[in-house]
């Protein structure tokens, strides 16, 4: 229970990659942190690509960057929707400025691209958005997990064990 007292927000929208949402959420909870789901509307249930539901505890507008310790952005097709919400981009920028851990996996890099926080950073993602990451000014590295300061990035579901461990470690150190 090394993360007792820590609060993490996990962003939600439809068609998240089920494992990329639930695996890190469970790992962070196992370490004692509180994980809350934030979506476009409070109490709305979102369905993952493979049918697993997740319900928003709060709306994006209710997120207070000062009251949270970290952020998880799952992959799938949800990131293409998430990056269209100004409040999501504002929260990502605020957490990055505060050097709080931001975990992103697979297509979640799109959210960080749209928040314009990747210039000069080292990251990974699904190879399908490598060009997008590089065009945003990042150095893309083909590794299971890449940690650059407060950003913890990963490629895809087979990389979930080292990704979740790296995110838990980043939270512990923050």
C-alpha positions as CSV (number, residue, x, y, z in Angstrom):
1,X,0.0,0.0,0.0
2,X,2.7,2.4,-1.0
3,X,0.4,4.9,-2.7
4,X,-2.1,5.5,0.1
5,X,-3.5,9.0,-0.1
6,X,-2.6,9.4,-3.8
7,X,-5.4,10.3,-6.2
8,X,-5.3,9.4,-9.9
9,X,-7.7,10.3,-12.6
10,X,-8.3,8.0,-15.6
11,X,-9.8,9.6,-18.6
12,X,-12.8,8.0,-20.3
13,X,-14.6,8.0,-23.6
14,X,-16.2,5.4,-25.8
15,X,-14.0,2.7,-27.4
16,X,-11.1,2.8,-25.0
17,X,-8.9,-0.3,-25.2
18,X,-10.2,-2.4,-22.3
19,X,-6.9,-3.8,-21.0
20,X,-5.1,-0.5,-21.4
21,X,-7.7,1.1,-19.1
22,X,-8.2,-1.7,-16.5
23,X,-4.8,-3.2,-16.0
24,X,-3.1,0.1,-14.8
25,X,-6.1,1.1,-12.8
26,X,-6.1,-2.2,-10.9
27,X,-2.3,-1.9,-10.3
28,X,-2.6,1.6,-9.0
29,X,-5.5,0.6,-6.7
30,X,-3.5,-2.5,-5.5
31,X,-0.9,0.0,-4.3
32,X,-3.5,1.9,-2.3
33,X,-4.2,4.9,-4.5
34,X,-7.7,6.1,-5.3
35,X,-8.6,6.1,-9.0
36,X,-11.5,8.1,-10.3
37,X,-12.9,8.0,-13.8
38,X,-13.5,11.3,-15.6
39,X,-15.6,11.5,-18.8
40,X,-17.6,14.1,-20.7
41,X,-20.5,13.6,-18.3
42,X,-20.7,12.4,-14.7
43,X,-22.3,9.0,-14.2
44,X,-22.2,8.1,-17.9
45,X,-21.1,4.6,-18.7
46,X,-18.6,4.2,-21.5
47,X,-18.0,0.9,-23.3
48,X,-14.5,-0.4,-24.3
49,X,-13.6,-1.8,-27.7
50,X,-14.3,-5.3,-26.4
51,X,-17.4,-4.5,-24.4
52,X,-16.1,-3.9,-20.9
53,X,-17.9,-0.9,-19.3
54,X,-16.5,1.9,-17.1
55,X,-18.6,4.6,-15.5
56,X,-17.5,8.2,-15.1
57,X,-17.3,9.3,-11.4
58,X,-16.9,12.9,-12.5
59,X,-17.1,15.1,-15.6
60,X,-13.9,16.6,-17.2
61,X,-15.1,20.0,-15.9
62,X,-14.9,18.7,-12.3
63,X,-11.2,17.8,-12.5
64,X,-9.0,19.9,-10.2
65,X,-5.4,19.5,-11.2
66,X,-4.2,20.6,-7.8
67,X,-6.2,17.9,-6.1
68,X,-4.8,14.9,-8.1
69,X,-1.4,13.2,-8.1
70,X,-1.4,11.6,-11.6
71,X,-3.3,10.9,-14.8
72,X,-3.9,7.8,-16.8
73,X,-4.9,8.0,-20.5
74,X,-5.9,4.7,-22.0
75,X,-5.5,3.8,-25.7
76,X,-8.0,2.5,-28.2
77,X,-10.1,5.0,-30.2
78,X,-11.0,7.0,-27.1
79,X,-7.9,9.3,-27.3
80,X,-9.1,10.6,-30.7
81,X,-12.3,11.8,-28.9
82,X,-10.5,12.9,-25.6
83,X,-8.2,15.3,-27.4
84,X,-11.2,17.3,-28.6
85,X,-12.2,18.5,-25.1
86,X,-10.4,21.8,-24.1
87,X,-10.7,20.8,-20.4
88,X,-8.8,17.5,-21.0
89,X,-6.0,19.4,-22.8
90,X,-5.9,22.0,-20.0
91,X,-5.6,19.3,-17.3
92,X,-2.8,17.6,-19.2
93,X,-0.9,20.9,-19.6
94,X,-1.4,21.7,-15.9
95,X,-0.2,18.3,-14.7
96,X,2.8,18.4,-17.0
97,X,3.7,21.9,-15.7
98,X,3.4,20.5,-12.1
99,X,5.6,17.5,-13.1
100,X,2.9,15.1,-12.0
101,X,2.9,11.6,-13.6
102,X,1.0,11.2,-16.9
103,X,0.6,7.7,-18.1
104,X,-0.2,7.1,-21.8
105,X,-0.3,3.9,-23.8
106,X,-0.9,3.1,-27.5
107,X,-3.0,5.8,-29.2
108,X,-3.2,7.9,-26.0
109,X,-0.2,9.8,-27.3
110,X,-2.7,11.8,-29.4
111,X,-3.9,13.5,-26.3
112,X,-0.4,14.6,-25.3
113,X,0.2,15.7,-28.9
114,X,-2.9,17.9,-28.9
115,X,-1.9,19.3,-25.5
116,X,1.4,20.3,-27.1
117,X,3.6,18.9,-24.3
118,X,5.8,16.5,-26.3
119,X,8.4,18.8,-28.0
120,X,11.8,17.6,-26.9
121,X,10.5,14.6,-25.0
122,X,11.3,10.9,-25.4
123,X,8.2,8.7,-25.7
124,X,6.8,5.6,-27.2
125,X,3.4,4.6,-28.5
126,X,1.8,2.2,-30.9
127,X,3.9,2.3,-34.0
128,X,0.8,3.6,-35.9
129,X,1.2,7.1,-34.4
130,X,5.0,7.2,-34.5
131,X,4.9,9.9,-37.2
132,X,2.4,12.0,-35.2
133,X,4.6,11.8,-32.1
134,X,7.7,12.8,-34.1
135,X,5.8,15.6,-35.9
136,X,4.9,16.9,-32.4
137,X,8.7,17.2,-31.6
138,X,9.1,14.0,-29.6
139,X,11.9,11.4,-30.0
140,X,10.0,8.1,-30.5
141,X,11.7,5.0,-29.1
142,X,10.6,1.5,-29.8
143,X,10.6,0.1,-26.2
144,X,7.9,-1.4,-24.0
145,X,8.0,1.6,-21.7
146,X,9.7,5.0,-21.9
147,X,9.9,7.4,-19.0
148,X,10.9,11.0,-19.6
149,X,10.5,13.0,-16.5
150,X,6.8,12.8,-15.5
151,X,5.6,11.2,-18.8
152,X,5.3,7.4,-18.7
153,X,4.6,6.0,-22.2
154,X,4.0,2.5,-23.6
155,X,3.2,0.8,-26.9
156,X,0.4,-1.7,-26.5
157,X,-1.2,-4.4,-24.3
158,X,1.7,-6.9,-24.2
159,X,3.8,-4.0,-22.6
160,X,1.3,-3.5,-19.7
161,X,3.3,-5.1,-16.9
162,X,6.4,-2.8,-17.3
163,X,4.1,0.2,-18.1
164,X,2.0,-0.2,-14.9
165,X,5.1,-0.7,-12.8
166,X,6.8,2.4,-14.2
167,X,3.6,4.4,-13.6
168,X,3.3,3.2,-10.0
169,X,7.0,4.0,-9.5
170,X,6.5,7.5,-10.9
171,X,3.6,8.1,-8.5
172,X,5.6,6.8,-5.6
173,X,8.4,9.2,-6.4
174,X,6.1,12.2,-6.9
